[in-house]
Structure formats: C-alpha cells, structure tokens
Amino acid sequence: MMTLEKQLKEKTYYKMFINEHEDIHPIQVLGEAFQEEAQKDVPDLSSIRFAQGEVYFQHKDYEAAIFKWENITDELEPWAKKNTADAYNELGLVSTAEDIYTAIKSDNLTLNTEVALHLFSLYIERGKLEAAVSTIKKTVNANPDYPNVTEIARVFFEEQQDWNNAIELAVNEAKRTESLEWFDVLNTYVDKGVTKHQQPSYFSQALILLFNLDQKRFEQLITSLWKSYQNEESYFTWITEINHLLLNLDIDRGSNWSVLSQLHKETYLSLIEGRYFIKMLQGFIPDLLTNWLRLADPSTVVISSAAVLSWNELFPESISRSIVSEAENLISTTELHFDEQDECLSLLNSILSWAEAHDMGKNNRVKWIVEQLSDFDTQHIFIAGLSGSGKSAFINMVLGEELQDGPTSSMVMFTDAEEEEILEITDKAFTILPGFTDFQERMDRRRNALESIIEFRHPNQFLQENRIAFIDTPGLKGNQYEQFEVLRNLHVADRILFVLDANSPFSEKERKVLSQIQELAPDIPVHFLLSKMDTIDNEQEAIQIFDETRSLIHSFLPEANVFAFSSQYDRKQQLQDLTKFIQSIKYTRNIEDKRLAKLLYFIRTTISSLLQKRIEVENQLVESIRWNEEMLIKLNGAVNQLRDTEVQKTKAIVSSYRAIKETIQQDISATVPKMLQECSSLIKEDSNFSKIHLELNEEMNRRIQEYLEQTVMPNFYLSFQEWIETCREEFNQSQEYLNEMGEGFNQMYGEERLKLECDFKVLDDWRRDTDRMTSRFQLETVNILLRRTPSQFLLKSAGKLLGAISQNKALLYNKYKSFVENEDYSEAITAINQQFFQSFELFEKSLERDVTLFFKSPAIILNGSVDETRNEIRTNQEMLNKLNTNPEMFRDPLTLFEARLRQFEWMTVAGKGMQTIY
C-alpha cells in the first residue's frame, strides 16, 4: 500500500505497466495496453488512462493529461482529480486548480495531506495568507507525522513572523514527539523575545517533560524564559508559576544547577532592593527561597540559607520548618565563598540610592564614613575628652602647626596626603573649602556645627609613617544630647584616645562619659592621653599623678594604655614616644572582619534613621503645607495691594495730567478771543472790504501760532517737567513700598527670592514724548472769518442795506469792526483746541497702560509666586495623602533592606562568631 501511495504521490503509477528490461517508450507501452484492454468484453480502462495522464504530465502535455484524468471513475478518481488540479496549476489556471482541490473528498489521509499541501502552496502564491495558515494548521493537526509537514509549517510561520502559531507548533511538537530539536526551536523563539506575551503557565507541561528528558536543556529554557519575562507585567506570575513547578520536581542539589541558582539569587536580591511592597512579594518569595536552597550550588548555598533564615525571621512560619532547619544546618557547616565587603557595600548603596530617589537626602556623611571603613591601610584614632582637656594642643604638636587655635565645633579628621585639601561633608553635599581661613571659620561656628564633618588632608610624616588618621571631636560637656551627637560616629574609629587633664584626671564626669562610650561602642578599645603634664610642680609629683591615674584607669578598664603628654616637652622625643605608644595600641589582625561589623552597624543605623526620616518627612509636609497656605494668603494680599496701588497711582497721575491740560485749555480759551478781537485795529475805512476777511483770517492764525509756540508751549513744557517729577515721587513711593514688601517676603522665605523692581523707563518715555509734543506745533489754518465776509455779515444783520455797500464804506467799517471786537470766537477756540491738544489727548489715553507697564514686573513675580505656592501646596498634599494612604511606601522597602541586612549578619557575624553591633 505504501508503495502504491508513493507512486501516486510521485505520479509514477505508470511504471506498473512498464518492463524495466524493455527499451520501449511508456506511451507506446500504455497505448498497446489500452488497445488490448479495449478488446475485452468488459474493459477496465481507468488505470491505463490514469497512467497515460501521468506520462503526459511528465512530458508537460498538461491538456492531454487532464483529458485522460477526467475520465477516471474507479478508486483512482480522487487521485485523478488531485492530478488534474496539479495540471491546471501548471497551466497557470490557479483559480480552477483551487476549485478542484477544495472539491476533493476522500478518506485517504495521504491524499488529503497532499491536496492540502498543494492547496497551501497555491494560497501562498495567490497571497491568501489567512487561508494558507488555516490549511497548514489543519494539515499538521490531521497528519503531523507526514514527511516534512511540520518543518514546512515552521518555516512558513517564521517567514511570516507569525510567532503565535510558530510557538504553538514548537510547544505541541515538543510535547508530542519529545524531540529535543523542537525544544531547541522553542528556546530560540524565547531568545528572540517573541514568547513573552504568552501566559507563563503555557510552557509548564513542556518544561516538566523536558526536565525528564534533558536537565541541562531544561535549565537553559527556564533561564531564557525567566529573562524574557523580567520586564513584563507577567513577571511575578512567571516567578509564581515556575517556582510552583520546581517545587513539584525531584530536584537534587548535587546535579549542579549553578545557572538556575544564580538566577534565583539575582531575582531575590532585585526584589528586596526597595522597589516593591511586601504584599506584592509575600505570595511567592517563600517558594522562591525554598527552591533557591534546593538548587543552590556551593558558591550560593550560604547566601541562600541566610536569605531563608532572614526572611523567616521577619515573616515567621512563611517557610516550611524543614527548609528552615536545612538552612540552619547548611549555614553552620558550609564554608563561606563570597566577597563579603562588596556584597555589604552593594546593600548600602542600594539603600542610599533608594533614599535619594525618595527625597530622603543624599546621606553623604554615611558615604564618607563607609569610604573610611573601606580604607584598610589606615587606622582611625578617635580623640575624645572633656572641654579644655588639651586635645587641640595635642593635635597641634603632632601636626607641627597651629591648626587648632581653639576648641573645635565639628568632627575633624586629620589625615596624611600629598597636597593640602580641606573637605566639608554634610548629608547634603561635599564641599571643598578654599583655604585655611575658611577652615577656621568652620571651627568657630556654633550653629549646626555637629551636622558636618571636616576632612583635613595635609602632608604629615608622623601620620604617614604610622598609617593612622586622628579624628578630633568637640569637647564633651554635660549636655547628654550634645554628647550623643559627638559620639554617634564612634564606630568609624579603630581605637579611642581619651584625653585627661593631669590637674584633675579621671574625674567622675569623665567616668560618666567613658561609661557612655562603653555603652555605645563596647567593642572599640579605649586608651588614654594624660595631658598638661607640664603644669605639675615637680617631676616626682608628675610621676605620682601618672601612676595613680593609671591605677584608677585599670580598675575601670584593665586593658587600657596611658600616655603622658605636655605641649612644653621636646616635640621630637614626644613623637618618638608617641610612635611606640601608637604601635602598642594598633591592631592588624581581623581588621577586615571588624570593619565589616562596623559597616553592618552603619547599615542598621541608616535604616533606623530613614524610618525616623519617614516621620520627619510627613511632619515636614504638614508644616510645609501650613506655611505655604499662610504664604498664599499673604501673597494674594500682596497681589491685591499691588493692584490697588496701581489703580490709585493711575488715578493720581491721570488726574494731575488732566489738570495741567485743562489749565492750558482755560488759558487758551481766555487769551485767544481777546487776541482775535484786538485784530479789529487792522480794519480801516479805506480797507478793501472785498478782501479784508482774508487778511484778518491770516493775521489771526499768525498771532495764534505765535501765541501757542512762544507762550503756551513753554508753559506746557515747564508744567510737564513738574508733572514728571511728581510722577517720579509717586513711583518712588511705590517702589519703596514694594521693596519693603519684597524684603518681608524674602525674610519669610529665608532667601532672596522676590525682587519687585518696577520699570522706571516709563518716565524716560514720558519725558521723551512730552519733549517732542512741546518742542514744535504747526497750526493748520483755522477758518475764523472766512465765513464772515462784510456782505455776508450785512446780509445776515441788515439785508436792506445791500445795495448801499459801495456808497457807504463808513457804515460798513463801523459794523464790521464792531463784529470783530464783539465776536466770542467759540467755534474757532474749539477748532484750535482740537488741533493743539490732539497729541496730548492721545498721550493721556496711554497713561493707564504705561502705569500698568511700570508695575508689570512685580505683578508677574507676585502672581508667579502665587502659582508656585499653589503648586507646592498641591504637590505636598498629594505626597502627604500618598503617605497616609500607602504607609508601606516607605516602611516596606526599609523592612526588605532589613531582611537583606539580617541575611548578611547570618552569613558573616553569626558564622564567624563576631559580635553584632546595635
């Protein structure tokens, strides 16, 4: 049967009729067979026709082949239809071929598969990709073992970048065939990043199967999937799913799961670095840690055990008792294999980065302390003592310079360096002090002095040879708070050198301070320097005081050493003796372990301080909102006051300007009519009355022009100058008021934030405009008498005298002269004022705008401050609401940092028998 199906697939069925040993063409052989069969009573010609069609097809005579195959009616008919469609396809009649392919109905799986594959190719050729996808998927489902069918499907899906179907094919075939090649294909898809949109559970069955087939490939595939989900929303779902899967597999730690173990480590540490809330992690962290311990290789077994124990401490009963017991056993019996210092610094950096990202400060003091603890080449000697004990004199003797001319107010570390450099370290910033004067100023200050640390780098042979740094501290007084502030950095020290005054050594007050030091830092050895020995009257008494003091000290601290010092002794000899003393109290054994314990202490205190800062942040937000709300009221009041001032000044300035203009108008209205009336003197009895009105009009305009230029405009100019000076006084008053307002706000802000400067250029503009308006005026001729000719006048007043005009000049002279002298010229005055005051009225209209420009800058600044204050209130209120609604926003990251800290303490302190510093 398989042989027949192969012949039918390859169109070699005709060979059944051919004798391999005869050299006769197949067409002749089949023709003779056809003739022979046709002679029979009941001929069966279908098989011969089918074979003839194949030969014609092989020789590309597709029409002849179609003709033969269309006449097949026996069991070969479905194959004949399939071959017919093949022929039409070869002829380019793809539509006909498609119709025939789709019409074929058969129970033969091979035939159906062949038809589907041809139809699949045809669909691709015709661009019917959806149909091609549907066809190849049905084919794979129906006959996946058919040669090359799954490979054809894989290549097609990849070419089309149809990754959903490609992934489905790879997963299904991997599960069906258990072929490692299909798992490798799936892994390449994962590495391409095309599987990350799939639900993590989609791969579970395949992974379980692969675990039983090839554990190395299993680890590779899980690793690829893990990394592909890391930045996706389904990441936590993946972690939950894969760890649930791992819990149900028989995992043997001896099988070397190093890659998967490292992946669990990286994942756990990233999850507890402060980015997530605990409620987001509690559901899957226990399974993650359980599997990590089961997978751990020798390099991670201690850290995974410590992680299990630290998490179980914070969340008891969250991990099974058997796993916890196993972790306890492993951590106590396994040798440690990791860089403790780097891991510890990594944790601290994570905490500090989180704090800075959440506006909790830069914590530069802690960074500086960590830098000192990481310097294993230098040991730090912490110099403490009561005020006036002689610490500064000792420091100056060692350094060979008068660097400390009085009591210090900040902690200062003196260290050797090639060049002098002075640094000030606060939580907010590192600052390089320009010179020694600035250093002394820092030493003299009292306010916030303890908030900074000074590092004084200075070339010094003694410090260099002994490889030490001296940490000088402010003198201790009775105030408990100040003592704690001075001593809170004790743990940066490797040794404490307590300075005693030889005149009253080891007093009750000093013992109380030493008790406090012992309580704060019981692990740091304390030694003593007996200062001011030169003040003792004689050598015998000095020796007695030294011996008695040493005895008292030993009764309190049996291991302490004592060094006698005086600023009056020979410096060279004292330095030699001091070198021996320093070498006797220095230690070099286990310095890395001791420094590591100090680092862990500072990590714990940093976490505690950040928890306290969370409360401080909330209080600061409440206070900031209250303060800004008060400021907003004051700023709004200032804006309203400025607006009122602008209105008042505008009214005063416009009114004073209008008064000047009205005064000039009144002068013109009073003077010009008289001036025009006086023009009657130009009328004579012998005047040419046909033109006298023209002459009078011209003369009147000339006199008005002269009056305006020589009298009015100079007066106007002087009035303007006085007006501008008055405006300047008004503006100066406003500026003084705004200066006081700005100073008041700046005092409240504590910085020079508001500078309310008005624009005095407005006055320059006014001066320029008034100079231009009063420098020259050209009066356009005013129609004063052109409508008052003598004949018009007489027609209006005495029409019946019209005929006697030329005979009676005396009468005309008297009448016209009387008219000129008695006319009120109101119309002319109106016309003159309109011309003359036109530019002045335009200027008046611009005054309100100019006053607004004068106050524009202060208005913008105040309104901007109002907007800024509103925004700050809104931002702070949102932050406060967020804090109150989500208190875990601060608490949870710090709790997770504490879990990681406990993890280190399990690995280092507990494992080595070191004392934990709290």
Secondary structure, DSSP 8 states (H G I E B T S, - for coil): -HHHHHHHHHT-GGGGG--TT----HHHHHHHHHHHHHTSSS---HHHHHHHHHHHHHTT-HHHHHHHHTT--STTHHHHHHHHHHHHHHTT-HHHHHHHHHH---S-HHHHHHHHHHHHHHHHHHT-HHHHHHHHHHHHHH-TTSTTHHHHHHHHHHHTT-HHHHHHHHHHHHHHH--HHHHHHHHHHHHHT-STTS-GGGGHHHHHHHHHH-HHHHHHHHHHHHHHHTTSTTHHHHHHHHHHHHHTS---GGG--HHHHHHHHHHHHHHTSSSS-HHHHTTTHHHHHHHHHHH--TTTHHHHHHHHHHHHHHSTTSS-HHHHHHHHHHHHHS---S-HHHHHHHHHHHHHHHHHHTTS---HHHHHHHHHHT-TT-EEEEEEEBTTSSHHHHHHHHHTS---SS--SSEEEEE--SS-EEEEE-SS-EEEE-SHHHHHHHHH--TTGGG-EEEEE---HHHHHHTEEEEE---B-S-HHHHHHHHTTGGG-SEEEEEEETTS-S-HHHHHHHHHHHHH-TTS-EEEEEE-GGGSSSHHHHHHHHHHHHHHHHHH-TT--EEE--TTS-HHHHHHHHHHHHHHH---TTHHHHHHHHHHHHHHHHHHHHHHHHHHHHHHHHHHHHHHHHHHHHHHHHHHHHHHHHHHHHHHHHHHHHHHHHHHHHHHHHHHHHHHHGGGGG--TTS-TTTHHHHHHHHHHHHHHHHIIIIIHHHHHHHHHHHHHHHHHHHHHHHHHHHHHHHHHHHHHTS--------THHHHHHHHHHHHHHH--------SSTT--HHHHHHHH-GGGGGGTTT-HHHHHHHHHHHHHH---HHHHHHHHHHHTHHHHHHHHHHHHHHHHHTHHHHHHHHHHHHHHHHHHHHHHHHHHHHHH-THHHHHHHHHHHHHHHHHHIIIIIHHT-----
